[in-house]
Amino acid sequence: MNTDSHAQLLAHQFGFEPTQLSLNPIGNGHINTTMLLKHAHGAVVVQRLNTDVFPKPDKLVANARKIEQHLLKKHHKQQYQLDIIKHVATTDQRYLLDINGEKWRALEFIGGSYSEEVVRSPSQARVAANAFGQFAAALEDFDAEQLYPVIKDFHNLAMRLDMLEQAVQADSQGRVAKVDEQLAFCQQQTHLVHQLAELVTCVPVRPCHNDTKINNMLFSNKTDQAKAVIDLDTCMPGYWLFDFGDMVRTFCSPEPEDSTELSNVRVRKDIFAAIVEGYIEPLKGLITVQEKRSFWLGAQVMPFMIGVRFLTDYINGDKYFATKYPEHNLDRANNQFALYRDLINNTDTLKTLIDHA
């Protein structure tokens, strides 16, 4: 990417002066290209959307703007206290633009904030989980069916396992022989599919974030309290159990998700307890008994399912997730399977924390 020419093209679309421009990467996302466009009077976040993953980027932007408008109404009524990530319109009032065949959008830059890749303390986990709980609570009266499923079957574990099997059968990169152990492990976890199929008949469909990673929450530089929930790309109809489970997946381990120090990949029980406490508190009076019980299944499913997805992508030749070296996706898969194993090994303790919340 020629950042100078892209900066000029983007600045022109949004009516920024063509001087003092800079365009630099921010964040650590696997899918879209996210950059900070600085101009003479401020800065905006610009994103080049991955249209292989999001083949209907207009629907993605429409979803995010519907949620944005709903949260703004809540904010004006003092019913939602966090900052809201807002889209920036071009000079001709478009929110999605085409630059040389690439799809771009701009979002307001939320300054005075920072994000984390690894949770450092139970208090930080509680703050982040509480922010995602506030987000869920604010959308409780938002009709989930308004949201287009930008990635169909995103959290469909049965489909993810089918895709793994298809990748194995094709073996397009000759990598299957390297992952016999991982494949045998995956085949032993199919009971999760049956448990999910039974459970989702008992819990309501909700408008969900669907990507509640720790780095999708901004903290205030001044107070270290929650500032904003960001990255609404995968907001779709779903179940709160998956949002809870993704917090467990990304908050609990002291290692990042691609760490190869597998002996250190474990569930920090104090962090798990903080997630339970922080997330459920804003949902009091809204969450059903069955939904709360479903959180333990969500905690198991999410690390296992993302491990399956990393493994599938590795076998397919790294077509989906951005990688930095040839074994990157395999390392990620091994990491997530290690976390899943540790969750299972601590079932009684962790499940009790949910039951007693």
C-alpha positions in Angstrom: 0.0 0.0 0.0 1.3 3.5 -0.9 0.3 5.2 2.3 1.1 8.7 1.0 -1.3 8.4 -2.0 -3.9 6.7 0.1 -3.7 9.5 2.7 -4.3 12.0 -0.1 -7.2 10.1 -1.6 -8.9 9.6 1.8 -8.3 13.2 2.9 -10.0 14.4 -0.3 -13.0 12.2 0.3 -13.5 13.5 3.8 -12.7 17.2 3.1 -9.5 17.3 5.0 -6.8 19.8 4.0 -4.1 17.9 1.9 -1.3 19.1 4.1 0.2 17.6 7.3 -1.2 14.2 6.4 0.1 10.9 7.8 -1.4 7.4 7.6 -0.1 4.7 10.0 -1.3 1.3 11.2 -3.0 1.0 14.6 -4.5 -2.0 16.4 -3.7 -5.7 16.0 -6.7 -7.0 14.1 -6.5 -10.2 12.0 -9.0 -9.2 9.3 -9.3 -5.6 8.3 -6.5 -3.0 7.8 -7.0 -0.3 10.4 -5.0 2.9 10.2 -4.9 6.4 11.8 -5.2 9.2 9.4 -3.8 12.4 10.9 -4.6 15.7 9.3 -4.1 19.4 10.1 -7.1 19.6 12.5 -7.2 16.1 14.1 -7.4 12.5 13.2 -9.8 9.8 12.2 -9.5 6.0 12.1 -9.8 4.6 8.6 -10.4 1.0 7.7 -9.9 -1.0 4.5 -12.5 -3.7 4.9 -11.6 -7.3 4.0 -14.2 -8.1 1.4 -13.1 -11.8 1.2 -14.3 -12.1 4.9 -17.0 -9.4 4.5 -18.4 -9.8 1.0 -21.2 -7.3 1.7 -19.3 -4.4 3.4 -22.4 -2.2 3.0 -24.3 -4.5 5.3 -21.5 -4.4 7.8 -21.5 -0.6 7.9 -25.3 -0.5 8.0 -25.3 -2.8 11.1 -22.7 -0.7 12.9 -24.6 2.5 12.2 -27.9 1.1 13.5 -26.1 0.1 16.7 -24.4 3.5 16.9 -27.7 5.3 16.5 -29.4 3.1 19.2 -26.5 3.7 21.6 -26.6 7.4 21.0 -30.3 7.5 22.0 -29.4 5.6 25.2 -26.5 7.9 25.9 -28.8 11.0 25.6 -31.2 9.4 28.1 -28.3 8.7 30.5 -28.8 5.0 30.0 -25.4 4.3 28.4 -22.3 6.0 29.8 -19.5 4.8 27.5 -18.2 6.7 24.5 -19.7 5.5 21.2 -17.6 4.8 18.1 -19.2 6.9 15.3 -18.8 6.7 11.6 -17.6 9.8 9.7 -19.4 10.8 6.5 -17.6 11.8 3.3 -18.2 15.2 1.9 -21.1 13.8 -0.1 -22.6 12.0 2.9 -21.4 8.4 2.2 -20.2 6.1 5.0 -18.5 3.5 2.7 -16.3 4.5 -0.2 -14.5 2.7 -3.0 -10.8 3.6 -3.7 -9.4 1.7 -6.6 -11.6 -1.3 -5.9 -11.0 -1.3 -2.1 -13.7 -0.6 0.4 -12.9 2.0 3.0 -14.7 3.7 5.9 -13.8 6.2 8.6 -14.6 6.3 12.3 -14.1 9.0 14.9 -10.9 8.6 16.8 -11.5 8.2 20.5 -8.5 9.9 22.1 -7.3 9.7 25.7 -7.5 5.9 25.6 -5.5 2.8 25.4 -6.1 -0.9 24.7 -4.6 -4.1 26.0 -3.5 -7.4 24.4 -3.2 -9.3 27.7 -5.2 -8.6 30.8 -2.9 -7.5 33.6 -5.1 -7.8 36.7 -8.6 -8.9 38.0 -9.6 -5.3 38.4 -8.8 -4.6 34.7 -10.8 -7.8 33.7 -13.7 -6.7 35.8 -13.7 -3.2 34.2 -13.6 -4.6 30.6 -16.2 -7.3 31.2 -18.5 -4.7 32.8 -18.1 -2.5 29.7 -19.2 -5.4 27.5 -22.1 -6.1 29.9 -23.1 -2.4 29.6 -23.0 -2.8 25.8 -25.2 -5.9 25.9 -27.6 -4.3 28.4 -28.0 -1.2 26.2 -28.9 -3.4 23.2 -31.3 -5.6 25.1 -34.3 -3.7 23.7 -32.8 -3.5 20.2 -34.3 -6.0 17.7 -31.5 -8.4 16.8 -33.3 -9.3 13.6 -32.5 -5.7 12.3 -28.9 -6.9 12.0 -27.7 -8.6 8.8 -25.6 -11.8 9.4 -22.4 -10.4 7.8 -20.6 -13.7 8.5 -23.2 -16.5 8.3 -22.8 -19.2 10.9 -20.0 -17.3 12.6 -20.3 -19.3 15.8 -21.7 -22.5 14.3 -19.4 -25.1 15.8 -20.8 -28.0 13.8 -20.1 -26.0 10.6 -16.6 -25.2 11.8 -15.8 -28.8 12.3 -17.2 -29.7 8.9 -14.9 -27.0 7.4 -12.0 -28.6 9.2 -12.9 -32.0 7.7 -13.1 -30.5 4.2 -9.7 -28.9 4.7 -8.3 -32.3 5.7 -9.8 -34.1 2.7 -8.4 -31.5 0.3 -5.0 -31.1 2.0 -4.2 -28.5 -0.5 -0.9 -27.5 1.1 0.3 -31.0 2.2 0.1 -30.0 5.9 -2.3 -32.6 7.2 0.5 -35.0 8.1 1.8 -32.4 10.5 -1.4 -32.2 12.6 -2.4 -35.7 13.4 -2.4 -35.1 17.1 -4.5 -31.9 16.8 -7.1 -33.6 14.5 -7.5 -36.5 16.9 -8.1 -34.1 19.7 -10.7 -32.2 17.8 -12.6 -35.4 17.0 -12.9 -36.1 20.7 -14.7 -32.9 21.4 -17.8 -33.3 19.2 -20.0 -33.6 22.4 -19.9 -29.8 22.5 -21.9 -29.7 19.2 -24.7 -31.7 20.8 -24.7 -29.6 23.9 -24.9 -26.4 21.9 -27.7 -27.6 19.8 -29.7 -28.5 22.9 -28.9 -25.3 24.7 -29.7 -22.7 22.0 -33.3 -23.8 22.0 -33.6 -22.6 25.6 -32.0 -19.1 25.4 -33.1 -15.9 23.6 -31.4 -14.6 20.5 -29.7 -11.3 21.4 -27.9 -8.6 19.4 -24.3 -9.6 20.2 -20.9 -8.1 19.8 -19.4 -11.5 18.8 -15.8 -10.4 19.2 -15.4 -9.4 22.9 -11.6 -9.6 22.9 -9.8 -7.5 25.5 -8.3 -5.3 22.7 -11.8 -4.4 21.5 -12.3 -2.4 24.7 -10.7 1.0 25.3 -9.6 2.2 28.7 -9.3 5.8 29.8 -5.7 7.1 30.1 -6.7 9.2 33.1 -8.8 6.8 35.2 -8.1 3.3 33.7 -11.9 2.9 33.7 -13.9 1.8 30.6 -14.0 4.3 27.8 -15.6 2.6 24.8 -16.5 -0.8 23.3 -15.1 -0.8 19.7 -15.0 -3.0 16.6 -18.7 -3.6 15.8 -17.9 -5.4 12.6 -19.3 -8.8 13.7 -22.3 -7.4 15.6 -25.1 -9.9 14.6 -27.9 -11.9 16.2 -26.4 -14.4 18.6 -26.3 -15.6 22.2 -24.6 -14.0 25.2 -22.9 -17.2 26.0 -20.5 -16.6 23.0 -19.7 -13.1 24.1 -19.0 -14.4 27.6 -16.9 -17.2 26.2 -14.8 -14.9 24.1 -13.9 -12.8 27.1 -12.8 -16.0 28.9 -10.8 -16.9 25.8 -9.0 -13.6 25.5 -8.8 -12.4 29.2 -7.9 -15.5 31.2 -4.6 -16.7 29.9 -1.4 -14.8 30.9 -0.1 -15.5 27.4 -1.2 -13.9 24.1 -3.1 -16.2 21.7 -0.1 -17.0 19.6 2.3 -17.8 22.4 4.2 -21.0 22.1 4.8 -21.2 25.9 2.0 -23.7 26.3 2.9 -24.6 29.8 2.0 -21.0 30.7 -1.3 -21.0 28.9 -3.8 -21.5 31.6 -7.0 -20.0 33.2 -6.3 -17.5 35.8 -9.1 -18.2 38.2 -9.2 -14.7 39.7 -9.5 -13.2 36.2 -12.3 -15.7 35.4 -14.2 -14.6 38.6 -13.7 -11.0 37.6 -15.3 -11.6 34.2 -18.3 -13.3 35.8 -18.8 -10.5 38.3 -18.2 -7.7 35.8 -20.3 -9.0 32.9 -23.3 -10.2 34.9 -23.7 -7.1 37.0 -25.1 -4.8 34.2 -27.4 -7.7 33.1 -29.3 -8.1 36.3 -33.0 -8.2 35.6 -32.3 -8.9 32.0 -30.5 -12.2 31.9 -32.5 -15.5 32.2 -31.5 -18.3 34.5 -30.8 -20.5 31.5 -28.6 -17.9 29.9 -26.4 -17.6 33.0 -26.1 -21.4 33.1 -25.1 -21.3 29.4 -22.0 -19.2 30.1 -20.0 -22.3 31.2 -20.6 -23.9 27.8 -19.7 -20.7 26.1 -16.4 -20.6 28.0 -15.5 -24.0 26.7 -16.8 -23.6 23.1 -15.0 -20.3 22.2 -11.4 -21.3 22.7 -12.0 -24.7 21.2 -13.8 -23.2 18.2 -11.2 -20.5 17.4 -8.6 -23.3 17.8 -10.5 -25.3 15.1 -10.6 -22.2 12.9 -6.9 -21.5 13.3 -6.2 -25.2 12.5 -8.4 -25.2 9.5 -6.8 -22.0 8.1 -3.3 -23.5 8.7 -4.3 -26.6 6.7 -5.8 -24.5 3.9 -2.6 -22.4 3.6 -3.5 -19.3 5.8 -6.2 -17.8 3.6 -8.3 -16.1 6.4 -6.2 -15.0 9.3 -3.2 -12.7 8.8 0.0 -14.5 9.7 3.6 -13.4 10.3 5.4 -16.8 9.7 4.5 -20.2 8.2 3.4 -21.9 11.5 1.6 -19.0 13.0 -1.9 -20.4 12.7 -0.8 -23.7 14.0 0.8 -22.1 17.0 -2.4 -20.2 17.6 -4.4 -23.4 17.4 -2.2 -25.2 19.9 -2.4 -22.3 22.2 -6.2 -22.2 22.2 -6.5 -26.0 22.6 -4.2 -25.7 25.7 -6.5 -23.1 27.2 -9.5 -25.3 26.5 -7.8 -28.2 28.2 -7.1 -26.1 31.3 -10.7 -25.0 31.4 -11.9 -28.6 31.4 -9.4 -29.5 34.1 -10.8 -26.8 36.4 -14.5 -27.4 35.6 -15.8 -27.7 39.2 -14.2 -24.5 40.4 -15.0 -22.4 37.4 -18.6 -23.6 36.9 -19.2 -22.9 40.6 -18.1 -19.2 40.1 -20.9 -18.8 37.5 -23.5 -20.7 39.4 -23.0 -18.5 42.5 -22.8 -15.2 40.6 
